[in-house]
């Protein structure tokens, strides 16, 4: 689902992004970062392997930027690939260190 959302946003033409107020670079960077963190965590949930999740997320980020080459008024950016990769690494670190703690959190015992 996240891959579809990312691809859909990448397909929006530049002028339309500016028209709805999402053309600011800070919005763009934050959206890439948080979506790719979530994508990496989703890959980890599906595969159970941190390294594979990070690599798959980075590969998707590269393909997403290549996709933007064919979208009118958009361009690919090495900086965006770096932001996507940083999101993948943060998502991988979260999956590696914090996900097991969240997943194995003991349930509260109910007192009678």
C-alpha positions in Angstrom: 0.0 0.0 0.0 2.8 2.4 0.9 4.5 1.7 -2.5 1.3 2.7 -4.3 1.0 5.9 -2.2 4.7 6.8 -2.9 4.3 6.1 -6.7 1.1 8.0 -6.8 2.6 11.1 -5.3 5.6 10.8 -7.5 3.3 10.8 -10.6 1.8 14.2 -9.7 3.0 16.9 -12.1 5.1 19.7 -10.6 2.5 22.6 -11.1 -0.2 20.6 -9.3 2.0 20.0 -6.3 2.7 23.8 -6.1 -1.0 24.6 -6.5 -2.0 22.6 -3.4 0.8 24.1 -1.3 3.0 21.0 -1.1 5.8 22.4 -3.3 8.0 23.5 -0.4 11.2 21.5 -0.2 10.8 20.8 3.5 7.4 19.1 2.9 9.0 17.1 0.1 11.9 15.9 2.2 9.8 15.1 5.3 7.3 13.1 3.2 10.1 11.1 1.5 11.8 10.4 4.8 8.7 9.3 6.8 7.2 7.3 4.0 10.5 5.4 3.4 10.9 4.8 7.2 7.4 3.3 7.1 8.1 1.3 4.0 11.3 -0.2 5.5 9.4 -1.2 8.6 6.7 -2.8 6.4 9.3 -4.7 4.5 10.8 -5.9 7.8 7.4 -7.0 9.0 6.9 -9.0 5.8 10.4 -10.5 5.6 11.7 -10.5 9.1 15.2 -9.5 7.8 16.5 -6.0 8.5 19.2 -5.9 5.8 16.9 -7.2 3.1 14.3 -4.6 4.2 16.8 -1.7 4.0 18.1 -2.9 0.6 14.6 -3.3 -0.9 13.6 0.1 0.4 16.7 1.7 -1.1 16.1 0.0 -4.5 12.5 1.2 -4.4 13.8 4.7 -3.8 16.0 4.6 -6.8 13.2 3.3 -9.0 10.9 6.0 -7.6 13.4 8.7 -8.7 13.8 7.0 -12.1 10.0 7.1 -12.4 10.1 10.9 -11.8 12.3 11.3 -14.9 9.3 10.4 -17.0 6.8 12.6 -15.1 6.2 16.1 -16.7 7.8 18.9 -14.7 9.5 16.6 -12.3 13.1 15.4 -12.2 15.2 12.8 -10.4 17.4 14.0 -7.6 20.4 12.2 -6.0 19.5 14.2 -2.8 16.1 12.5 -2.8 17.8 9.1 -3.1 19.9 10.0 -0.1 16.8 11.1 1.9 15.1 7.9 0.9 18.1 5.8 1.9 18.4 7.6 5.3 14.7 6.8 5.9 15.5 3.2 5.0 18.4 3.1 7.4 16.4 4.7 10.2 13.5 2.3 9.5 16.0 -0.6 9.6 17.4 0.6 12.9 14.0 0.9 14.3 13.1 -2.6 13.1 16.3 -4.1 14.4 16.3 -2.5 17.9 12.7 -1.3 18.8 10.3 -3.6 16.8 11.2 -6.7 18.9 10.6 -4.8 22.1 7.2 -3.5 20.9 6.2 -6.9 19.5 7.1 -8.8 22.7 5.7 -6.2 25.1 4.1 -8.1 27.9 0.4 -7.7 28.1 -1.0 -6.0 31.2 -2.4 -8.6 33.6 -5.9 -7.9 34.6 -6.5 -7.9 38.4 -9.7 -9.3 39.8 
